[in-house]
Amino acid sequence: MAGMNHVRLDAVPDDASAVTRDSHGLPPDDRSSPPMAGSTFRYACVLGLLTASGALGIDTYLPAFPDIARGYGVGEDRVQLSLVSYFVALAAGQMIYGPVSDRVGRRLPLLAGFALFVVASFAAAVATSIEMLIVVRFVQGLGACAGMVIPRAIVRDLRSGEEAARLFALMLLVLGVSPILAPLLGSLLLAYLPWQAAFWFLGGFGLCCIALILFLLEETHPPDRRQGVGLVSAFMAYRGLLGDRGFLLTVLVGGCSQAVVFAYLAGSPFIYITLHAVPPAAYSLLFALNAIGLIGMAQLNVRFIRRLGATRLILMASTVQTAAAGALLAASLVHVDSVPVIASCLFFCVGAQGLVGPPTAMLALEDNAAIAGSASSLMGAIQFACGAVSGSLVSLFFNGTSVPFAAVIAGCAVSGLVCAILVRRRDREGITTVAHAPAAP
């Protein structure tokens, strides 16, 4: 891009303070030291738990899909719409929190978002119709957006380069516990209580998150580091980000990979529980196996980035994801999609996201330290829009077989691979911008 130095995406410099203006016409943020004292592990635990609200809002009630359908007297495809509405809210709502947090700080929007999450969770527990559940789930997703967007901006407040990738990976380690425990908890609750108990649990989790924010998370974006512009001008940062092709391609790689996971979330209850008669407890164990693969791969990110470079790692992981998705589709088409075959393919489809997510987040935010909230918002909105589309397609093309499910996953994986190839090509040609702030020590 014009007016910017160029560096390789897999060789982010330790000090980019020589850059005097960023791609949005804003001065660089002075980040000579982190605004908070504390360990990376502490940040990972707190921020990972806050981020987990979005995933818990999905995973905890997945085993209850059949019971919810029976309770409301509707098909499971209608229940899937409550998941899709949640995805849509996550995509749309994230556009709000980033610019607001750039302007007013991180803690206040976090508290407001989790308060909304708590209220909506309790409302979902008393919903009297599937239509009401779908609407309330949308509101719940709007609240969960705060936990999806702002922790990523806080990471950029504190770290950059490999240190940011390491913190993202550690957050994913904490976050990854939720896909392991949440379905197991959901199955346990389902064994002894009605399905509404899952939403009572989510409301209680939201209250715990509010306590974490109040007592364990100081403000990482103090007034002297905020942009001296109004909210309207803060939202205008999106225009510059949308004109940044490198940012968009990087975000789309992560978005398409995430769409694979969201399609899996939307379709797996039917594929396993209904189509193959897998008991809810066994389904939870299969779900946990995939989560273990995802978080295990995520912990290898920094090592692979140092050895391969970020863009090469992203390309290799996208290739593995596409190969596994292609195998899943082929197995579905020739009717050899047994539970072991499906589980094996999905393990690599989901696990690959652990190698794609942290480096794409690092690269997308690295060049946008001064507007990290807005960049995180747009990244999250695009990626969850990809997830909403993939989840909707799984529901739209539902035909009682695994073929539409596998086809959506394969299409998302191929799209991500194409974007990864383009990102890698730009990197090899040196078409990328330098970071706008020095790495935090």
LUMSEBA-606116 format. One record per residue: residue in one letter; y, z, x of N, C-alpha, C in turn. Coordinates in steps of 0.02 Angstrom, whole numbers, plus 50000, padded with zeros to 5 digits. Layout:
% residues N
AYZXYZXYZX...
END
This chain:
% residues 441
M499405000050042500005000050000500625000050043A501144997150017501734996150057502055002750076G502325002850138502705008650159502275014450180M501615013450192501175018950209500775017250271N500645022350312500175021450366499485020650337H499035017750377498355016650353497855020050399V497385023450369496845026550407496205025350369R495645026550404494995025750371494885031650324L494565030150267494415035450220493945040550250D493505038450297493035043050325493285046150390A493945045650402494235048750461494915051550444V494925056050395495555059050373495845063150429P496465062050449496755065750505496875072950488D496865077150539496995084250529497725085550514D498175081150538498885082350527499215075850507A499445075450446499775069550422500495071050406S500765076050438501435078250420501975073350439A501795068150477502295063150496502505058850437V502105058750385502285054850327502835058450290T503375055050277503955058250248504025057250173R503705052150146503725051150073503035048950051D502835050949991502185048849969502245042849922S501665040649896501655034549855502015035349790H502215041449772502555042649708503285044349720G503525043249782504225044549797504385051849804L503875056049815503985063149819503905065449891P504285070549913504195073049981503545076649988P503255076950048502625080450057502715087950048D502165091050028502175098250019502045101650086D502425106750102502315110450164501755115350154R501175113950184500595118250176500365120650244S500825123450281500645125850347500165131750345S500115135050289499625140450281499455141150208P498835143550192498645144350123499065149650089P499225148850026499635153749991499255160149975M498595160149983498205166049967497795168050027A497705174450037497265176850089496585178250058G496055176150092495395177350065494905172250093S494275173250078493755169050106493635162950062T493365157650094493165151750057492645153450005F492195158050022491675159949975491965163249913R492485167249922492815170449864493105165149818Y493465160349848493755155049806493205151249771A492665149749807492115145849777491825149549717C491725156049723491435159849668491885159849607V492515161549617492985161949561493095155149530L493265150249571493415143549544492795140249516G492215141449547491595138649520491435141349451L491535147949441491405150949376491895148349324L492535147449343493015144649295492825137549276T492625133549326492425126649312491805126349270A491375131349275490735131349239490835131549164S491425133449140491535133749068491395127049035G491605121549068491485114949039490745113449033A490365114949087489645113549086489275118149038L489475124549037489145129148992489235127148919G489815124248904489935121948836489465116348816I489145113348865488645108048852487945110948854D487775114148909487085115748924486795121248880T487205126048860486935131848824486635129948757Y486935124948724486685123548656486245117348652L486105114048709485675108148707484975109648679P484645115148699483975116348670483995117548594A484575118948566484625120448495484745114248453F484785108248483484925102148444484475101548382P483815102048389483395101348330483545106548276D483665112848298483815118148249484475116948214I484975114548252485625113048221485555107448170A485165102348187485055096848140484725099248077R484205103348084483865106048025484325110647985G484725114648020485165119247985485685115847942Y485935110147966486445106447927486135100847885G485485099647894485155094447855485375087447876V485465086347941485675079747966485215077648022G485285071348044484885068948100485165071348166E484745070948218484975073148284485535068748312D485575062448288486115058148311486795060848289R486815064248230487435067348207487605073348250V487105077148270487225082848314487485080548381Q487245074748405487485072048468488235070748466L488505069348406489225068148400489625074448417S489335080248407489685086348426489745086848502L489275083848538489315083548610489815078248632V489795072548597490265067148613490985069348601S491115072948546491795075248532492035080048586Y491585083948612491745088448668491935084348730F491555079148745491715074748801492395071448792V492525069048732493165065748719493745070548730A493665076648707494195081748717494295083148791L493745083548829493805084748901494175079048935A494065072948912494405067248941495145067148923A495305068248859496005067748837496415073848857G496125079748850496505085848862496685086948934Q496295084248980496445085249050497105082149071M497345077249034497985074049051498565078949044I498475084349007499015089048994499075094249049Y498515097149068498525103149111498795101749181G498645095949210498845094549278499605094549288P499975090249252500705090249260501015096949243V500745100449192501025106949174500925111849232S500325111749262500195116449317500595114649379D500755108249390501195106349445501895109149435R502095109949372502775112049357502845119649349V502345122849317502425130049302501935134449340G501505131549381501015135549417500325134949386R499825137949419499135137049399498885142249349R499105148549355498795153949317498945153649242L499575152349224499765152349153499385147049113P499345140749136498945135849098498205137649096L497945140749149497245142949148497135148049092L497575152949089497505158149037497555155148967A498025150548957498105147548891497485143548872G497215139748920496625135648905496025139948887F495915145248924495325149348910495415153348845A496015155048827496125158248762495925153548706L496105147048712495905142148662495145141248661F494835141248720494115140648725493755146248689V494015152348697493705158148664493745157548588V494345155948563494435155448491493985150048461A493965144248494493555138648469492805140348472S492595143948523491885145748529491675150148470F492085155048454491925159348397491955155448331A492415150648326492455146548266491825142248258A491565139648315490955135648312490365139748287A490355146148304489805150448283489785151448207V490355150548175490385151548102490505144948065A490435139348098490545132848066490055131848008T490305129347952489895128747892489635121747879S489815116947921489575110047913489565106647981I489195101247985489175097548048489855094548064E490225092548012490895089748023491355095048053M491315101148027491725106548055491525108048127L490875107948141490645109148209490905103848257I490905097648235491155092148277491895093248294V492285095048243493005096148253493125102148299V492775107648285492885113748325492655112648397R492135108648406491915107148474492455103148511F492815098948476493375095348508493895100348532V494075105248490494565110348509494305114448568Q493665116048566493365119848621493415115848686G493305109348682493375105148742494085105048769L494585105148724495275105448746495405111748786G495125117348765495205123448803494835123248869A494235120448869493835120148931494165115748984C494605111148962494945106649010495305110549065A495585116249048495945120149098495495122049156G494875123849140494405125649192494145119649231M494205113649203493975107649238494505104949285V495145105349265495695102249303495985106849356I496195112749335496615116849379496245119449440P495605121449435495265123449497495255118149551R495205111749532495225106449583495915106249616A496445107149577497115107249606497195113349652I496895118849633496925124849676496585123549742V496025119949741495695118149804496175114349849R496535109549820497005105649861497605109849883D497775114949844498295119749866498085123249930L497435124449936497185128649990496885124850049R496575119150036496195115650087496315108150084S496135104650139496135097350139495575094850184G495435088350182494935085350225494245088450215E493885089450271493215092050268493195099050237E493725103050250493745109750221493775109450144A494125104450117494135103550044493455101450020A493125096850056492455094750036491965100550037R492035104950088491595110750092491715115450033L492345116550015492485121049959492255117949894F492335111349885492075108049825491315108849821A490975108149879490255108749879490035115849862L490375120849890490215127849873490355129449800M490895126549774491035127349702490465124449661L490205118649683489655115449647489025119649651L488945123349707488385127949712488425133349658V489015136149649489115141249597489065137949528L489415132249521489395128649458488695126549439G488295124749491487625122349478487155127449449V487335133849455486915139049425486915138449349S487475136049322487525135749248487025130849217P486915124849246486395120549216485695123449223I485595127949271484935131049279484845136649228L485345141149225485285147049183485465145749110A485955141249098486195140349029485655137848981P485265132548998484745130448952484195135848943L484045139348999483555144848993483815150248947L484465151948954484775156848910484785154248838G484945147748831484955144848764484275145248731S483745143748769483065144148742482885151348724L483095156148767482955163148754483315165448691L483945163648685484315165448625483995162348563L483765156048571483475152448515482815155648493A482465158748540481825161848523481905168048480Y482475171448485482565177748450483145177748400L483595172948408484205172948367484335165948340P484745165248289484925158548264485355154948316W485415148348308485745144248358486475146248369Q486795149448320487495151448326487605156348384A487075159648406487145164548460487395161248524A487235154748533487475151248593488235151148596F488555150348539489285150048538489595156948543W489255162048517489505168848529489495170348604F488965168048637488925169048710489495165448745L489635159248725490175155448757490855158948748G490965161848690491585165448680491635171448727G491085175048736491085180648782491195178448854F490905172748872491005170048940491745168348950G492055165548900492765163948905493195170048916L493025175648883493385181848894493295184348965C492695183548993492585185449063493005181249110C493085174749095493495170349136494225172549135I494465174549077495145177149073495235183249118A494735187549119494765193349163494785191349236L494385186249255494385183849324495075181349344I495385177549300496055174849315496565180449323L496525185349279497015190749281496945195249342F496325196449364496225201549415496015198849483L495755192649487495495190249551495815183849576L496255180849536496545174449557497305174849558E497595175049618498315174949624498575167849614E499225167249607499545160749599499515156949666T499225150849666499185146849727499725141549732H500125140849679500645135749678501305139249659P501595143149705502185147149690502805142849678P503335145749651503925141749632504225137549688D504215140049750504525136149804504135129949823R503525129249797503125123349812503065118549752R503365120349697503335116049638503865110749641Q503705105049610504185099549609504775101449564G505375100349588505975102149550506155097049498V505675095449454505775090449402505525093349336G505745090249282505515092449217504815089949203L504535092149145503855090249128503795082749116V504315079649087504285072449075504215068749141S504615070649190504575067549256503905068949289A503635074949278502985076649306502445072149278F502475070649213501985066149183502065059049210M502655057249232502765050549259502385049449324A502145054749355501725053949415501115049849400Y500895049649337500315045649319500425038249333R501055036049326501195028949336501045026949408G501255031149456501115029649525500375029949540L500025034849512499305035449523498925029449495L499125027149436498795021449406498915015049444G499455014849484499575009049526499245009349593D498895014849607498555015749671497825013549663R497685007449687497015004649677496475008749713G496645011149773496155015249809495975021549771F496475024849742496355030849702495915029249642L496075023849607495695022049547494975020249562L494865016349616494185014449633493765020649652T494075025049691493715031149711493545035349650V494015036149605493895040049544493355036849502L493355030249498492855026749457492155027349485V492085027649551491425028849579491155035549553G491575040749559491365047249533491265047149458G491695043449422491645043149350491005039849326C490815034349357490195030849337489585035049354S489605038449412489045042849429489005048649380Q489575051349362489595056749313489375054349245A489525048049228489305045249165488545045049160V488215043849217487485044149218487245051049196V487565056249223487365063049206487525064549133F488085062149108488265063549038487795059948990A487595053849007487105050348965486445054248964Y486265056849022485665061049026485735067248982L486325070548983486435076348941486385074648867A486675068948848486685067048777485995065048751G485595061748793484965059048769484345062948786S484385067448835483775070848858483465075348805P483845078748761483495082748710483035078548666F483265072648646482835068248606482245065748647I482385063348709481865060348750481305065348763Y481485071348783480985076248801480695079948740I481145083048700480915087548648480625083748588T480975078548565480755074948505480255069548521L480405065148570479975059448583479325061448618H479375066048665478775067948704478525075048688A478805078248637478565084748613478555090048668V479045089848712479105094948764479405101248732P479085107048740479375113248712480065114748741P480495118048703481165119548729481165123148795A480695127848805480675131548868480505126848926A480025122248916479855117548968480435112648981Y480775110748927481365106448936481885109948979S481985116348969482465120049009482265120049083L481625120549097481395120349166481505113549198L481385108149160481525101449185482275100649198F482665103349153483395103149161483605106949224A483295112649235483455116649294483245113049358L482695109449357482475105749416482995100549437N483275097049389483795092149404484425095549431A484595101349403485175104949428485075107249500I484465109449516484315111449584484405105549632G484165099649611484255093649652484985092049663L485385092649611486105091049616486465095749663I486365102249654486735106949696486455107049767G485805105649775485525105249842485825099449881M485885093649849486185087949883486925089249898A487265092749854487975094049864488105098049928Q487635102449946487745106650005487675102750070L487415096650066487345092450126487945088050138N488455088550094489015083850096489375083950163V489585089750186489995090050247489605087250306R488955088950312488545086250366488505078750363F488395075950303488345068750296489015065350308I489555068450285490215065550295490365064950370R490195070150408490315069850480489895064550514R489275063650490488825058950522488935051750499L489055050850434489095044150406489795041950388G490245046650374490885045050345490835045450270A491385047150238491385048350166491205042250126T491485036450142491365030550101490655027850110R490385028450170489685026250180489215030850142L489345037350143488935042050105488955040450031I489555039150004489625037449933489225031149916L489255026149959488895019949947488145021049948M487895024849997487175026150001486935030049940A487315035249920487115039249862487115035049798S487615030649790487645026349731487065021449730T486845019149789486275014649793485635018249770V485535024449793484955028349771484965029449696Q485545031149669485605032349598485445026149558T485685020349581485545014149546484815012249549A484485013349606483775011849612483365016149564A483535022649560483165027049515483285025249442A483905023349426484055021349357483695014849339G483655010249387483295004049374482555005349363A482265009949401481565011649391481455014849322L481925019049300481875022149234481885016849179L482335012049185482385006749135481745002449134A481505000749193480884996649196480305000349164A480245006849178479705010849149479755011049073S480375011449047480465011548974480295004848943L480474999548976480344992848949479604991148945V479214993548994478494991948995478084997748967H478425002648937478095008148901477645012348945V477865013849005477505018549049477955024549063D478405025949017478895031249026478605038049005S478105040349041477835046949030478315052249054V478195058449037478635063849059478695064249135P478135063849173478215063949246478635058149273V478555052249246478945046449269479685047549253I479835049449192480525050549172480835056049214A480475061549223480745067149261480885065249333S480445061249363480535059149433481155054749440C481235049949396481805045449399482465049349387L482455053649337483065057349321483245062249377F482755064749414482905069249469483365065749520F483215059549536483625055949585484275053449554C484265051649490484885049649456485395055349455V485165061249437485605066949432485765069749502G485275070149545485385072849612485885068949652A485905062349643486375058249680487105060149665Q487225062849605487905064949589488145070449636G487675074449662487865079649709488135076949774L487955070749792488215067549852488825063249838V488935061549775489505057349757490115061549736G490005066849698490565070649670491045073749720P490815078049766491285081249813491685076449857P491375071249888491795066849930492275062649890T492095060549829492575056649790493165061049768A493025067349750493575071949733494025073149794M493715074149852494105075249913494565069349927L494285063349924494675057449941495225056149890A495085057349826495575056049774496175060749779L496055067049798496585071949801496925072249869E496595069749920496845070449988497545067549996D497675061849966498305058449974498845060849926N498695065849884499155067649830499255075149826A499375078249884499455085549887500035087949844A500595084249844501195086549809501105086349733I500645082249709500525081849636499775082649624A499475087549656498755088549652498535089749580G498945093249540498765094449470498725088049431S499225083749438499225077349402498655072949425A498525072649491497975068649516497315071249491S497235077849489496615080749463496535079249388S497085079549351497065077949280496835070849268L497155066149303496985059149291496275057749313M496075060649369495385059749392494895062449340G495025068449315494575071349266494575067449201A495165065049179495195061249117494805054849121I494885051249177494525044949185493775046249188Q493575051349225492865052649234492545055149170F492895059349132492595061549069492645056249015A493125051649021493115045848976492495041648988C492315040949052491685037449068491095041049036G491105047749041490575051649011490555051048936A491145051148904491165050448831490905043748809V491065038548847490825031848829490065031548836S489805034148891489075033848901488715038048848G488975043948832488665047948780488695044548712S489255041248697489315037648634488835031848630L488735028348686488275022648686487555024948675V487375030648704486705033248693486595034548618S487105037348586487065038748514487095032248473L487535027648493487635021548454487015017148453F486675016548509486095012148514485435015848504F485465021848478484865025748465484395021848419N483765020948441483275017248400482595020548399G482555026948420481925030348418481495029348479T481735025648529481375024648592481825026948650S481555026648711481935028648770482315022848801V482245016748774482555010848805483315011248805P483655012648749484385013048752484635018448800F484295024048801484465029448847484435027048920A483885023748937483795021349006484285015649022A484425011448973484875005748984485585008148997V485815013248961486485015948972486535018949042I486035022749061486025025849127486045020549182A485645015249173485635009849223486305006249227G486605004949169487255001549169487795005549204C487795012049192488295016349225488185016549300A487555016949321487395017249392487595010849428V487455005149397487644998749427488404998149433S488765000249382489495000149384489765004449441G489465010349450489675014649504489535011649572L488975008249579488805004949642489304999449659V489504995549609490004990349621490654993349646C490874998749614491495002049637491415004949707A490825007749722490715010549788490735005149842I490474999349826490514993649873491234991849887L491644991749834492354989949843492724995249883V492565001649871492885007049909492695006449983R492065005249996491825004550065492154998550099R492234993150062492554987150090493274988450108R493634991950063494324993650078494374998250139D493895002750145493895007250202493785003350268R493314998750267493174994850327493764990450347E494154988450296494734984250310495354988450324G495284995150321495854999550335496364999850280I496174998150218496654998150163496605004750126T496915009850153496955016250119497525020250148T497765025050110498355028750131498185035050167V498645037250208498565043550244498735049350197A498435055150212498595061050173499325062950181H499605066150130500305067850130500455075050149A499965078550172500085085450192499595087350246P499785091650292499325093850344498775098150315A498225098150349497665102250327497845109550333A497625113350283497745120550286497275123550338P497525127950379497105130950430496565135350400
END
